[in-house]
């Protein structure tokens, strides 16, 4: 009886095959339109937020001002990798973003705008590359928008880092661009462009080295000769750059870019928390869809495009994982992982469009669409919560007013660039100094500590403005508190991305 019923249903389905396929066609189109529409909403939210705060004259993220100091230093022809001091200590990154920021500042002037504009342009570049990668296998104009929307939905999960004037967006763009050329074809032109893009990624942030072996393995599928040529070219240009910079900086380049990072502690809880809290807790539905996509790729293992794509996605997640394991890795290092997960989301929708046993699966695309849209809806955000207000600007200007008539140098431990507004020289950022002081015991650390203590003991600074307790015991021995900065509420003038800080204490020399 049951077999007879199944036979009748099967016969009915086959008899109405054309009608079912027609209905399924409209269902797929409707799903794509919905996914494209909600993706465009998130893209628009990011664009509106980014350009609404691009001119904010203070830090959106507490290390952003230090990056501006780097850009200004490059613009003035001064070296970056020098002996650390309270006057200037570089961040532990390679220098390309500062040089590009210096070029943009020709048109925007010194300040925060150049770095933020560079990050916004780099993020737009990521959007374009993600679209091209998706379109290559889906051949759908609508579905190819989906990964961009899903990535933008992670904007707040990444502490709105996409448009911050730091290195991360530019770094991600070069990694994606290098991967795109490797996925595009095996021509010599594509391989050369991929090699250049990956090298520029290294020059932006040394974490690109993690993608070097993956890129070389992807080239291996094109043949041994191309693999050897690509690997040697990439290694040679990278090695020569390190050698030249190291010689020009008397060894400081290697110290900052490579040695310091190795001295920092591993955050043991992130071995698990990265997967459970950073990814699953915040982004579970795109992850589930991406996982199903990976399983489908494994099923289509012989596909020349899909396996390299899976390698790219896993590499992006691995880069984020490595970044979170090292102390100091904030939500910015999650950007590659969210990007990789987003890249896989259109794949499963594309697979659902294919006929299965001459019939299409009705309702499945709609169910997946609703499933993903629910997650995206939960990630919606109000841009006003991430755009500085007039109160923030007023509070910043009041601090500058307190400093502008001070005779002598001022030490602002976490916001050195502000001093350019009042015609004074900036100072090294707290985090750049702390990266050295939390490292292994060595001569550099010892000399820097002596240098800091000497300046404090000799009351070198006419004013010290702090938003943390950096060398607080020594400061209190030689300086007295003259002002505790008061703000209208807990959010005014607090940095939006990364660590939430603002200046709270002002010290002047005793006597």
HUURVEN-V489504 format. One line per field, one symbol per residue. phi: phi as a letter, one per 30 degrees, with the letter a starting at -180 (. if undefined). psi: psi as a letter, one per 40 degrees, with the letter a starting at -180 (. if undefined). burial: + if it has 16 or more other ideal C-beta (glycine too) atoms within 10 Angstrom, else -. A space follows every 50 residues. Layout:
# HUURVEN-V489504
phi = ???
psi = ???
burial = ???
This chain:
# HUURVEN-V489504
phi = .ddddddddddddddceddddddddddddddddddddddddddddddddd ddbdcedbddbdcdddddeddddddcicddcbddaddabddcbdcedddd dddddeccidkddeddddddddddddedddddddddcdhbdddddedddd ddddeddchhdecddbddddededdddddeddddacdddddddddddddd dddcadddeddedddddddedckdddddddddddddddddddddddddch jdeddddcdddddddcddddecdeddcdcddcbddedddddddddddddc edddcddedddddddddddddddddcejdcddddeedddddddddddddd dddddchibcddidedddddddddddddcdbceddbcecddddddddddd ddcdcddjdbccdbbddedddcicddbddeddddeddcdddadddddddd ddddddddhdcdabcbbbcdhddddddcbcdcacdcceadcdicedcidc badbbbcbddi
psi = dddddddddddddddfdddddddddddddddddddddddddddddddddd eeedeheahdideddddddddddddeeiidgihiiedhhiifiieddddd ddddeddeiiadddddddddddddddddddddddddddfhdddedddddd ddeedddeffedeigaedddddddddddddddddaeiddddddddddddd ddedheedddedddddddddeeidddddddddddddddddddddddddef edddddddddddeiihgdeeddddddddcdddfddddddddddddddddf dehedddddddddddddddddddddhhehaedeedddddddddededddd deeihhfeiihiddddddddddddddddeiihddeehiiddddddddddd ddddehhiiihhdefddddddefiiiiiiddddddddeaihadddddddd dddddddefdhehhhieafhfddddddeiihehhhhidaedhfhidiahh iihdihiiii.
burial = -------------------+---+--++--++-+++-++--++-+++-++ --++-++++++++++++++++++++---++++-+-+-+++++++++++-+ ++-++--+-+++++++++++-++++++-+++-++--++-+-+++++++++ ++++++++++++++++++++++++++++++++++-----++-++++++++ ++++++++-+++-+++-++--+---++-+++--+--++---+--++--+- -++-+++-+++--+-----+---+---++--++-++++++-+++-++--- -----++++++++-+++++++-++++--++++++++++++++++++++++ +++------++--++--++--++-++--+-+-+--+++---+--++--+- -++-----++++++++++++---+-++++++++-++--+----++--+-- ++--++----+-++++++-++---+--++-----+-+----+++++++-- +++-+++-+--
